[in-house]
């Protein structure tokens, strides 16, 4: 189940089809290079399998509606995983000017819903601006739990917190297209730290695991390395 508050369901579908096709179909110019029959085959192999459900939203949403949508996806549509993207835009639509309190209340309700339904909820959260440093997160600054925007309830109530770091402005194109996956919290096993590095292939739109930050997948990756 996908509740993406910054894009429409059409965009979400093209992103999923892109994984199946190993082509960046979410870019119109790329998509137009393929015949409709081929696009329909990729659609059938992804969203056409009836294993994916997206919430077609319009306008701002309240907490109750979001909770009801998640509960419906899990209990009626049998979704095991629900992706909610993202927390900041959801909180911005709530009444009151106290963002921290709004996040506290919403996180408590989401945590209770997860315990009730036993689903896996992946919640996207933005980061606050790094204080006392000229280097921002867009320059690859390492993320810590204190960088979560709005409230510490995000970290306290989550079972796991996983940060994605990338130096978008790096001169080395390999480094600029490599994301570091850092585990900040792991309630289950307790193991934290850098988990892996993922290289983004601009031709296929796929991610490949590489051993070190800035490695090129050509000649550096084991041929058996799984493509995500």
C-alpha positions as CSV (number, residue, x, y, z in Angstrom):
1,X,0.0,0.0,0.0
2,X,1.3,3.4,-1.0
3,X,0.2,6.8,0.3
4,X,2.4,9.3,-1.4
5,X,1.3,12.8,-0.6
6,X,3.7,14.6,-3.0
7,X,2.7,12.8,-6.2
8,X,-0.3,11.4,-7.9
9,X,-0.9,7.7,-8.4
10,X,0.0,7.9,-12.1
11,X,3.6,9.0,-11.2
12,X,3.7,6.2,-8.5
13,X,2.7,3.6,-11.1
14,X,5.4,4.8,-13.6
15,X,8.1,4.6,-10.9
16,X,7.1,1.0,-10.2
17,X,7.0,0.1,-13.9
18,X,10.5,1.6,-14.2
19,X,11.9,-1.0,-11.9
20,X,10.4,-3.9,-13.9
21,X,11.6,-2.3,-17.2
22,X,15.0,-1.2,-16.0
23,X,14.2,2.1,-17.8
24,X,13.4,5.5,-16.3
25,X,9.7,5.4,-17.4
26,X,8.8,8.1,-15.0
27,X,10.5,10.5,-17.4
28,X,8.1,11.3,-20.2
29,X,10.8,11.5,-22.9
30,X,12.1,8.0,-22.0
31,X,8.6,6.6,-21.8
32,X,7.7,7.9,-25.3
33,X,10.5,5.7,-26.8
34,X,8.5,2.5,-26.1
35,X,5.3,1.3,-27.9
36,X,2.1,1.2,-25.9
37,X,2.0,-2.6,-26.0
38,X,5.4,-2.8,-24.2
39,X,4.3,-0.3,-21.6
40,X,1.1,-2.4,-21.0
41,X,3.2,-5.5,-20.5
42,X,5.3,-3.7,-17.8
43,X,2.1,-2.4,-16.2
44,X,0.6,-5.9,-16.1
45,X,3.7,-7.3,-14.5
46,X,3.7,-4.7,-11.7
47,X,0.5,-2.9,-10.7
48,X,-1.6,-5.3,-12.8
49,X,-0.8,-8.2,-10.4
50,X,-3.2,-6.7,-7.9
51,X,-0.5,-6.7,-5.2
52,X,-0.2,-2.9,-5.2
53,X,-2.7,-0.3,-4.0
54,X,-2.2,3.4,-4.0
55,X,-4.3,6.1,-2.3
56,X,-5.6,8.6,-4.8
57,X,-5.7,11.7,-2.6
58,X,-6.7,15.2,-3.3
59,X,-5.9,18.2,-1.1
60,X,-4.9,18.2,2.5
61,X,-5.7,15.2,4.7
62,X,-6.5,14.9,8.3
63,X,-5.1,12.4,10.8
64,X,-8.3,10.3,11.0
65,X,-8.5,9.9,7.3
66,X,-4.9,8.8,7.0
67,X,-5.3,6.3,9.8
68,X,-8.5,4.9,8.3
69,X,-6.8,4.5,4.9
70,X,-3.9,2.6,6.4
71,X,-6.3,0.4,8.4
72,X,-8.3,-0.3,5.2
73,X,-5.3,-1.2,3.2
74,X,-4.2,-3.7,5.8
75,X,-7.5,-5.3,6.9
76,X,-9.5,-5.2,3.7
77,X,-6.8,-5.2,0.9
78,X,-4.5,-7.4,2.9
79,X,-1.4,-5.2,2.5
80,X,1.5,-6.3,4.5
81,X,3.6,-3.2,3.9
82,X,2.4,0.4,3.8
83,X,4.5,3.3,2.6
84,X,3.6,6.8,3.9
85,X,5.4,9.6,2.2
86,X,5.9,11.9,4.0
87,X,5.4,13.0,7.6
88,X,6.1,16.7,7.2
89,X,3.4,17.4,4.6
90,X,0.9,15.3,6.6
91,X,1.6,17.3,9.8
92,X,1.4,20.6,7.9
93,X,-2.3,20.0,7.3
94,X,-3.1,19.5,11.0
95,X,-4.7,22.1,13.1
96,X,-2.6,24.1,15.6
97,X,0.8,25.8,15.2
98,X,2.8,23.4,17.5
99,X,4.5,21.1,15.0
100,X,6.2,19.1,17.6
101,X,3.0,18.3,19.5
102,X,1.2,17.4,16.2
103,X,4.0,15.0,15.4
104,X,4.0,13.5,18.9
105,X,0.2,12.8,18.6
106,X,0.4,11.5,15.1
107,X,3.3,9.2,15.8
108,X,1.6,7.8,18.9
109,X,-1.5,7.0,16.8
110,X,0.5,5.5,14.0
111,X,2.4,3.3,16.5
112,X,-0.9,2.1,18.0
113,X,-2.2,1.3,14.5
114,X,0.9,-0.7,13.7
115,X,0.4,-2.7,16.9
116,X,-3.3,-3.2,16.1
117,X,-2.9,-4.4,12.5
118,X,0.6,-5.9,12.7
119,X,1.6,-4.3,9.4
120,X,5.0,-2.9,8.5
121,X,4.7,0.9,8.1
122,X,7.5,2.7,6.3
123,X,7.2,6.4,7.2
124,X,9.3,8.9,5.3
125,X,10.6,11.8,7.4
126,X,12.5,14.9,6.3
127,X,15.5,16.3,8.1
128,X,16.0,19.6,9.7
129,X,18.8,22.0,8.6
130,X,22.2,21.1,10.2
131,X,23.1,23.7,12.8
132,X,26.6,25.1,13.3
133,X,27.9,23.7,10.0
134,X,28.5,24.9,6.5
135,X,27.9,21.4,5.2
136,X,24.3,20.4,4.7
137,X,22.7,17.0,4.1
138,X,22.6,17.7,0.3
139,X,26.4,17.7,0.6
140,X,26.5,14.2,2.1
141,X,26.6,15.2,5.8
142,X,26.1,12.2,8.1
143,X,22.7,11.9,9.5
144,X,22.0,11.4,13.2
145,X,18.8,10.9,15.2
146,X,18.9,14.5,16.3
147,X,18.5,15.6,12.7
148,X,14.9,14.2,12.4
149,X,12.6,17.2,11.8
150,X,10.1,18.2,14.3
151,X,10.0,15.8,17.2
152,X,12.1,13.1,18.9
153,X,8.9,10.9,19.0
154,X,9.8,9.9,15.4
155,X,12.9,8.1,16.7
156,X,11.5,7.0,20.1
157,X,8.4,5.3,18.7
158,X,10.0,3.7,15.6
159,X,11.4,0.2,15.6
160,X,14.0,1.2,13.1
161,X,15.4,4.4,11.7
162,X,17.3,4.2,8.4
163,X,19.0,7.3,6.9
164,X,19.9,7.8,3.3
165,X,22.9,10.1,2.7
166,X,24.3,11.4,-0.7
167,X,26.6,14.1,-1.7
168,X,24.6,15.5,-4.6
169,X,27.3,18.1,-5.4
170,X,30.3,15.8,-5.5
171,X,32.6,16.4,-8.4
172,X,33.1,12.6,-8.8
173,X,30.0,11.4,-10.6
174,X,30.3,8.0,-8.9
175,X,30.2,9.6,-5.5
176,X,27.4,11.9,-6.6
177,X,25.3,9.0,-7.6
178,X,26.1,6.8,-4.5
179,X,23.8,6.7,-1.5
180,X,25.0,5.6,1.9
181,X,22.5,3.6,3.9
182,X,23.0,4.2,7.6
183,X,21.0,2.4,10.4
184,X,20.4,4.9,13.2
185,X,18.2,2.7,15.3
186,X,17.5,-1.0,15.4
187,X,15.2,-2.0,18.2
188,X,15.2,-5.7,17.1
189,X,18.9,-6.5,17.0
190,X,20.6,-3.4,18.2
191,X,23.2,-3.3,15.4
192,X,23.6,0.2,13.9
193,X,26.0,2.0,11.6
194,X,26.6,2.0,7.8
195,X,24.8,-0.9,6.3
196,X,25.8,-0.6,2.6
197,X,26.3,1.8,-0.4
198,X,24.0,1.9,-3.3
199,X,25.0,3.2,-6.8
200,X,22.2,4.7,-8.9
201,X,22.5,3.8,-12.6
202,X,21.1,6.7,-14.6
203,X,20.5,4.6,-17.7
204,X,18.4,1.9,-16.0
205,X,17.1,3.8,-13.0
206,X,18.2,0.9,-10.8
207,X,20.3,0.7,-7.6
208,X,23.4,-1.5,-7.4
209,X,25.2,-2.3,-4.2
210,X,28.9,-1.3,-4.2
211,X,31.5,-2.0,-1.7
212,X,32.8,1.5,-1.0
213,X,31.4,5.0,-1.4
214,X,32.2,6.3,-4.9
215,X,33.0,3.0,-6.4
216,X,32.0,2.5,-10.0
217,X,29.9,-0.7,-10.5
218,X,31.9,-1.5,-13.7
219,X,34.5,-3.9,-12.7
220,X,34.0,-3.2,-9.0
221,X,30.8,-5.1,-8.3
222,X,30.7,-8.8,-8.0
223,X,28.6,-10.1,-10.9
224,X,26.4,-11.9,-8.4
225,X,25.5,-8.7,-6.5
226,X,21.7,-8.3,-6.4
227,X,20.2,-5.4,-8.3
228,X,17.5,-3.6,-6.3
